[in-house]
Amino acid sequence: MSKLSRLDHLAVFLCTVTLLPCLVGCGDSASDGVLWVGRLGSDTVVVEGARQAGSRIDGTIVNVAAGLLVQRYEVDLDENGDVRALRSWTVPDLVTPLSPEAPPTLSVEMGRDSIRIIRSRPDGPEVSAIPAVEGAVPIFDAFFNNPMALMDVALQAAKARGDGKLKLYYLGSPGVEELPIREADSGRLSFPYVLASTYPMMAGARLRATLRDGGLTQFDARETTFKIVTDRDPWSDPLPLARRFEERGLGSGGISGMSPPRTASGHVGPVDIAVSYGQPSRRGRHIFPDVVPFGQVWRAGANAATEISFSADVLVEGQPVPAGSYSIWVVPGRQADTLILNKATRIWGVMYDAEQDLVRVPLRRELVQEPIESLTYSITPEAGAGRVALAWDDRRLSVLVEPADQAPNKVPTDSIDAGSTR
């Protein structure tokens, strides 16, 4: 007997747990459920199918958040339509289908006085609790991990209450967030990013949702660093989409595979320079300013913060920089762009701290005729010095780097106040 492919096992899994029968070709009609598709630019990265029968919502998510991942969930609603319980199963791989009797990876019980969270651990369940807030909805993540079915319930409940508040409990946070909702015409709503207090770079970011035809039709996270837009699409089988994930090689790399780690290295005189970064792609988008806004600090890459290292002291656009490693940040502008070298390293790309800035210098901008699909760094010698450049979409941004001991107007790097910001 030949071995089943990963996608064959996925089909077996979906049918075995008896979820989303019309998703996998077992149901009777398109009215049996709803399908949400999350896209990053022109590429599909998440697909979710769900159906409701009475007070139970069953759903399955296939995504590339952490490899080709399948997540099954069940939501129980009370007589008012509020969430009473949430259960979730994460499939560790697609080789061994999950048994319908398998205990949930995560359970959330929404009580009158407390919210009880039960996580499955190898040495036994881990139980925690927080105070309850009436009408709160538990969520995993505001983007690709969270079931859109839960976001739909939360948004419609907020609209029905009319109190202008979206009540979300982000699992792992100390309590329920009550987020103020702004409502525009045609069923469009917006609210602050639920983790803005954790990620200050996204303090002004808003999530946007559209409620039409009795439910959530679009969820827009483009103001966050995830950039994913989720739409309610006509009913279809998610397996071809999962197959596309696998064919594009995303099954093992996940989101990191979509913006793979890259390095660039070179020499400027006797100085070795290396840049490590995550490499995002255009995916049919116009980058500046649609994806990377003007006037805001950008990680100049994807995933972890971009880093640059110098083997010896250098001058960057005339500013002294001691040997060592730094994170790179860029502030794009309509007329001019700024490079920031920051002393914090080995951090995620939304954890920028201005107090750790070492230098800020202007970038030279060159526009290119043919759009550059993937962000690319380069180090190019130039008359005893060199240029460190990043190129993406319609432009190339670069700075002049000179060996400090060869520069004609050398500024001693030992005179730098390591705590100063320039």
C-alpha positions as CSV (number, residue, x, y, z in Angstrom):
1,M,0.0,0.0,0.0
2,S,1.4,3.4,-0.9
3,K,2.0,6.0,1.7
4,L,-0.6,8.8,2.0
5,S,0.6,12.3,1.2
6,R,0.3,15.0,3.8
7,L,-2.7,16.4,2.0
8,D,-4.4,12.9,2.0
9,H,-3.9,12.8,5.7
10,L,-5.3,16.2,6.0
11,A,-8.5,15.1,4.2
12,V,-8.7,12.0,6.4
13,F,-8.3,14.2,9.5
14,L,-11.0,16.7,8.4
15,C,-13.5,13.9,7.6
16,T,-12.6,11.8,10.7
17,V,-13.5,14.6,13.2
18,T,-16.8,15.1,11.3
19,L,-16.3,18.8,11.0
20,L,-17.2,21.0,8.1
21,P,-18.6,18.2,6.0
22,C,-19.3,20.4,3.0
23,L,-15.8,21.7,3.1
24,V,-14.4,18.3,2.4
25,G,-17.1,17.2,0.0
26,C,-19.3,15.3,2.4
27,G,-22.1,17.8,2.9
28,D,-25.2,18.7,0.9
29,S,-25.1,22.4,0.1
30,A,-23.1,25.6,0.2
31,S,-25.5,26.8,3.0
32,D,-24.0,24.3,5.4
33,G,-21.2,26.7,6.4
34,V,-19.1,29.7,5.8
35,L,-15.6,30.1,4.5
36,W,-13.1,32.8,5.4
37,V,-9.9,33.3,3.5
38,G,-6.9,35.3,4.8
39,R,-4.6,36.9,2.2
40,L,-1.3,38.6,2.5
41,G,-1.2,40.7,-0.6
42,S,-2.1,38.4,-3.5
43,D,-1.2,35.2,-1.6
44,T,-3.7,33.1,0.5
45,V,-2.2,32.2,3.9
46,V,-5.2,31.1,6.0
47,V,-8.4,29.4,5.2
48,E,-11.1,28.7,7.8
49,G,-14.4,26.9,7.5
50,A,-17.2,26.8,10.1
51,R,-20.8,25.8,10.6
52,Q,-23.3,26.4,13.3
53,A,-25.9,23.9,14.5
54,G,-28.1,25.2,17.3
55,S,-25.8,26.5,20.0
56,R,-22.6,24.8,18.7
57,I,-20.1,26.2,16.3
58,D,-17.7,23.7,14.8
59,G,-14.7,24.9,12.8
60,T,-11.4,24.1,11.2
61,I,-8.5,26.4,10.3
62,V,-5.7,25.5,7.9
63,N,-2.9,28.0,7.9
64,V,0.9,28.5,7.5
65,A,1.4,30.4,10.7
66,A,3.7,27.7,12.0
67,G,4.0,25.3,9.1
68,L,1.1,23.7,7.5
69,L,-1.1,23.7,10.6
70,V,-4.6,22.4,11.2
71,Q,-6.6,23.7,14.2
72,R,-10.0,22.3,15.1
73,Y,-12.3,24.2,17.5
74,E,-15.7,24.0,19.1
75,V,-17.6,26.9,20.5
76,D,-20.7,26.5,22.8
77,L,-23.1,29.5,23.0
78,D,-25.7,30.3,25.7
79,E,-29.3,31.3,25.1
80,N,-28.2,34.9,24.6
81,G,-25.6,34.0,22.0
82,D,-22.6,34.7,24.3
83,V,-19.7,32.2,24.4
84,R,-20.1,29.7,27.1
85,A,-17.1,27.4,26.3
86,L,-14.3,27.1,23.8
87,R,-12.3,23.9,23.0
88,S,-9.4,23.7,20.6
89,W,-7.3,20.9,19.2
90,T,-4.0,21.6,17.4
91,V,-2.7,18.8,15.1
92,P,1.0,18.3,15.7
93,D,1.5,16.9,12.2
94,L,-0.5,15.6,9.3
95,V,0.9,12.1,9.3
96,T,-1.1,10.9,12.3
97,P,-4.8,12.1,12.1
98,L,-6.3,13.3,15.4
99,S,-8.7,11.0,17.1
100,P,-12.2,12.4,17.7
101,E,-11.8,11.3,21.3
102,A,-8.5,13.3,21.8
103,P,-8.6,15.7,24.7
104,P,-8.6,19.4,23.8
105,T,-5.2,21.2,23.6
106,L,-7.0,24.2,25.2
107,S,-10.3,24.6,26.9
108,V,-11.9,27.9,28.1
109,E,-14.9,27.9,30.4
110,M,-16.8,31.2,30.5
111,G,-18.4,31.3,34.0
112,R,-20.5,33.9,35.7
113,D,-17.7,34.9,38.1
114,S,-14.5,33.7,36.4
115,I,-13.0,32.6,33.1
116,R,-11.3,29.2,33.6
117,I,-8.5,28.3,31.2
118,I,-7.3,24.6,31.0
119,R,-4.2,23.8,28.9
120,S,-3.1,20.3,28.2
121,R,0.5,19.6,29.3
122,P,2.6,16.4,29.2
123,D,2.6,16.3,33.1
124,G,-1.1,17.1,33.5
125,P,-3.5,19.9,32.8
126,E,-2.5,23.5,33.7
127,V,-5.5,25.4,35.1
128,S,-5.7,29.2,35.6
129,A,-8.5,31.7,36.0
130,I,-9.3,35.4,35.7
131,P,-12.3,37.5,36.7
132,A,-15.2,37.2,34.3
133,V,-16.7,40.1,32.3
134,E,-20.2,39.6,30.9
135,G,-20.3,39.3,27.1
136,A,-16.5,38.7,26.8
137,V,-15.2,36.5,24.0
138,P,-11.9,34.5,24.2
139,I,-9.5,34.8,21.3
140,F,-6.2,33.2,20.5
141,D,-4.8,36.0,18.3
142,A,-6.4,38.9,16.4
143,F,-5.1,37.6,13.1
144,F,-4.3,34.2,11.6
145,N,-4.6,32.0,14.7
146,N,-7.9,33.3,15.9
147,P,-11.1,31.8,14.5
148,M,-13.0,34.4,12.6
149,A,-16.2,32.7,13.9
150,L,-15.2,34.0,17.4
151,M,-14.5,37.5,16.0
152,D,-17.9,37.4,14.3
153,V,-19.6,36.5,17.6
154,A,-17.8,39.2,19.4
155,L,-18.6,41.9,16.9
156,Q,-22.2,41.0,16.5
157,A,-22.6,40.9,20.3
158,A,-21.1,44.4,20.6
159,K,-23.4,45.7,17.9
160,A,-26.4,44.2,19.6
161,R,-25.5,45.6,23.0
162,G,-25.0,49.0,21.6
163,D,-22.5,50.0,24.3
164,G,-19.7,50.8,21.8
165,K,-17.4,48.2,23.4
166,L,-15.8,45.1,22.0
167,K,-15.0,42.7,24.9
168,L,-12.1,40.4,24.2
169,Y,-10.0,38.1,26.3
170,Y,-6.7,37.5,24.7
171,L,-5.6,34.1,26.1
172,G,-2.5,34.7,28.2
173,S,-3.3,38.3,29.1
174,P,-4.2,39.3,32.7
175,G,-7.7,40.2,31.9
176,V,-10.5,41.2,29.5
177,E,-9.9,44.1,27.2
178,E,-12.9,46.4,26.5
179,L,-12.0,48.1,23.3
180,P,-13.9,51.2,22.1
181,I,-15.6,50.7,18.7
182,R,-15.9,53.3,16.0
183,E,-18.7,52.7,13.5
184,A,-18.8,54.0,10.0
185,D,-21.4,53.5,7.3
186,S,-22.3,50.3,5.5
187,G,-21.6,48.1,8.6
188,R,-18.0,49.0,8.9
189,L,-16.4,49.0,12.4
190,S,-12.9,49.6,13.7
191,F,-11.2,49.1,17.1
192,P,-7.7,49.3,18.6
193,Y,-5.3,46.4,18.3
194,V,-5.8,44.3,21.3
195,L,-2.1,44.0,22.2
196,A,-1.2,47.7,21.6
197,S,0.0,48.0,25.1
198,T,2.5,45.1,24.6
199,Y,3.7,46.4,21.2
200,P,4.1,50.2,21.4
201,M,5.0,50.4,17.7
202,M,1.3,49.4,17.0
203,A,-0.2,51.7,19.5
204,G,-2.2,53.6,16.8
205,A,-3.0,50.6,14.7
206,R,-6.7,49.8,14.3
207,L,-8.4,46.6,13.2
208,R,-11.2,47.1,10.7
209,A,-14.2,44.8,10.2
210,T,-17.3,44.8,7.9
211,L,-20.6,43.3,9.0
212,R,-23.0,42.7,6.2
213,D,-25.6,40.0,5.2
214,G,-26.0,38.9,8.8
215,G,-22.3,38.3,9.6
216,L,-18.6,39.2,9.4
217,T,-17.6,39.7,5.7
218,Q,-14.1,41.2,6.1
219,F,-11.5,41.5,8.8
220,D,-8.6,43.9,7.9
221,A,-5.3,43.8,9.8
222,R,-3.3,45.9,7.4
223,E,-2.5,48.5,10.0
224,T,-0.7,45.9,12.1
225,T,2.6,44.2,11.1
226,F,0.7,41.1,10.1
227,K,-0.9,42.9,7.1
228,I,-3.5,40.1,6.6
229,V,-7.0,40.8,5.2
230,T,-9.6,38.1,5.7
231,D,-12.7,37.9,3.5
232,R,-15.8,35.7,3.7
233,D,-15.7,33.9,0.3
234,P,-18.1,31.7,-1.6
235,W,-18.2,28.2,-0.3
236,S,-15.4,26.0,-1.6
237,D,-13.1,23.1,-0.5
238,P,-10.0,24.3,1.5
239,L,-7.9,21.4,0.4
240,P,-6.8,22.9,-2.9
241,L,-5.7,26.0,-0.9
242,A,-3.8,23.8,1.5
243,R,-2.2,22.0,-1.5
244,R,-1.0,25.4,-2.8
245,F,0.5,26.0,0.6
246,E,2.5,22.8,0.4
247,E,3.4,23.2,-3.3
248,R,4.9,26.7,-2.4
249,G,7.0,25.1,0.3
250,L,5.3,26.9,3.2
251,G,4.6,23.7,5.1
252,S,7.8,23.6,7.0
253,G,8.6,27.3,7.2
254,G,5.4,28.9,8.2
255,I,5.2,32.7,8.2
256,S,9.0,32.7,8.5
257,G,9.1,30.7,5.3
258,M,7.0,33.4,3.7
259,S,9.6,36.0,4.8
260,P,12.7,33.7,5.0
261,P,15.8,34.6,6.9
262,R,18.6,36.1,4.7
263,T,22.1,37.4,5.2
264,A,24.2,39.9,3.3
265,S,27.9,40.3,3.9
266,G,30.8,42.3,2.5
267,H,33.8,44.4,3.2
268,V,34.4,48.1,3.4
269,G,38.2,48.3,3.5
270,P,39.4,46.2,6.4
271,V,35.9,46.1,8.0
272,D,33.7,43.1,7.7
273,I,30.0,43.9,7.6
274,A,27.1,41.5,7.8
275,V,23.3,42.1,7.8
276,S,20.7,39.5,8.9
277,Y,17.1,40.1,8.1
278,G,13.7,38.6,7.2
279,Q,12.9,39.0,3.6
280,P,9.3,40.0,2.8
281,S,7.9,40.1,-0.7
282,R,5.5,42.5,-2.5
283,R,2.9,39.8,-3.3
284,G,1.1,42.2,-5.6
285,R,1.2,45.2,-3.2
286,H,2.5,48.7,-3.5
287,I,4.9,48.9,-0.6
288,F,5.5,52.6,0.1
289,P,3.3,53.9,1.7
290,D,0.5,51.3,1.4
291,V,2.4,48.5,3.4
292,V,5.2,50.6,5.0
293,P,3.6,53.9,6.0
294,F,5.5,57.2,5.8
295,G,6.6,58.7,9.1
296,Q,6.5,55.5,11.1
297,V,9.4,53.4,12.4
298,W,9.8,50.2,10.3
299,R,11.8,47.1,11.2
300,A,13.3,47.2,7.7
301,G,12.7,43.5,7.2
302,A,10.3,41.0,8.6
303,N,9.9,38.8,11.8
304,A,12.9,39.5,14.1
305,A,14.5,42.9,14.0
306,T,17.1,43.4,11.2
307,E,20.6,43.4,12.5
308,I,24.0,44.7,11.2
309,S,27.4,44.0,12.6
310,F,30.8,45.8,12.1
311,S,34.1,44.1,12.8
312,A,35.8,47.4,13.5
313,D,34.8,51.0,14.2
314,V,33.1,52.8,11.3
315,L,31.6,56.1,10.3
316,V,28.0,55.9,9.0
317,E,27.2,59.0,7.1
318,G,29.9,60.7,9.2
319,Q,28.6,59.5,12.5
320,P,30.9,57.3,14.6
321,V,29.7,53.8,15.3
322,P,31.8,51.4,17.4
323,A,32.5,47.8,16.3
324,G,29.6,45.5,17.3
325,S,26.0,44.6,16.4
326,Y,23.0,46.9,16.1
327,S,19.4,46.6,15.1
328,I,18.4,48.5,12.0
329,W,15.2,50.6,11.7
330,V,14.0,52.9,9.0
331,V,11.6,55.8,9.0
332,P,10.4,56.3,5.4
333,G,9.1,59.7,4.3
334,R,7.5,61.3,1.3
335,Q,10.6,63.4,0.6
336,A,13.4,61.9,2.8
337,D,14.2,58.7,4.7
338,T,16.1,58.1,7.9
339,L,18.2,55.1,9.1
340,I,18.4,54.3,12.8
341,L,21.1,52.2,14.4
342,N,19.8,50.9,17.7
343,K,21.8,49.2,20.5
344,A,19.1,46.6,21.3
345,T,19.6,43.3,19.4
346,R,18.1,39.8,19.3
347,I,14.6,41.3,19.6
348,W,11.4,40.9,17.7
349,G,10.7,43.4,15.1
350,V,8.0,45.4,16.9
351,M,10.0,46.0,20.1
352,Y,11.7,49.3,19.1
353,D,12.9,51.4,22.0
354,A,14.0,54.9,21.0
355,E,16.0,55.3,24.2
356,Q,18.4,52.7,22.7
357,D,19.1,54.7,19.5
358,L,22.8,55.2,18.8
359,V,22.6,57.2,15.6
360,R,20.1,58.6,13.1
361,V,21.3,59.4,9.6
362,P,19.7,60.3,6.3
363,L,19.4,57.6,3.6
364,R,20.1,58.2,-0.1
365,R,17.0,57.3,-2.2
366,E,17.2,56.0,-5.7
367,L,14.0,55.0,-7.6
368,V,14.1,52.0,-9.8
369,Q,12.1,51.3,-13.0
370,E,11.4,47.6,-12.5
371,P,9.8,46.8,-9.1
372,I,11.9,44.6,-6.8
373,E,9.8,41.7,-5.6
374,S,11.7,40.8,-2.4
375,L,13.5,43.1,0.0
376,T,17.2,42.6,-0.5
377,Y,20.3,44.0,1.4
378,S,23.6,44.6,-0.3
379,I,27.1,45.9,0.7
380,T,29.0,47.5,-2.1
381,P,32.6,49.0,-2.1
382,E,32.8,52.6,-3.1
383,A,36.1,54.5,-3.3
384,G,37.7,53.4,-0.1
385,A,34.3,53.3,1.6
386,G,31.1,51.4,0.8
387,R,27.4,51.5,0.8
388,V,25.0,49.4,2.7
389,A,21.7,49.4,0.8
390,L,18.2,47.9,1.0
391,A,16.2,47.6,-2.1
392,W,12.4,46.8,-2.3
393,D,9.6,47.7,-4.6
394,D,10.3,51.0,-6.4
395,R,13.4,52.2,-4.5
396,R,16.9,51.6,-3.2
397,L,17.9,53.2,0.1
398,S,21.5,53.4,1.1
399,V,24.0,54.9,3.5
400,L,27.8,55.6,3.2
401,V,30.0,53.5,5.5
402,E,33.7,54.3,6.0
403,P,36.4,52.6,8.1
404,A,36.9,55.0,11.1
405,D,40.7,54.7,11.1
406,Q,40.8,55.6,7.3
407,A,38.3,58.5,7.3
408,P,40.0,61.9,6.7
409,N,38.0,63.5,9.6
410,K,38.1,60.7,12.0
411,V,36.0,61.1,15.2
412,P,37.3,58.9,18.0
413,T,34.6,56.3,18.8
414,D,35.8,56.2,22.4
415,S,34.3,59.7,22.8
416,I,30.8,58.3,22.2
417,D,28.4,58.4,25.2
418,A,27.0,55.0,25.0
419,G,23.8,56.2,26.6
420,S,23.1,59.1,24.2
421,T,20.7,59.2,21.4
422,R,21.7,61.0,18.2
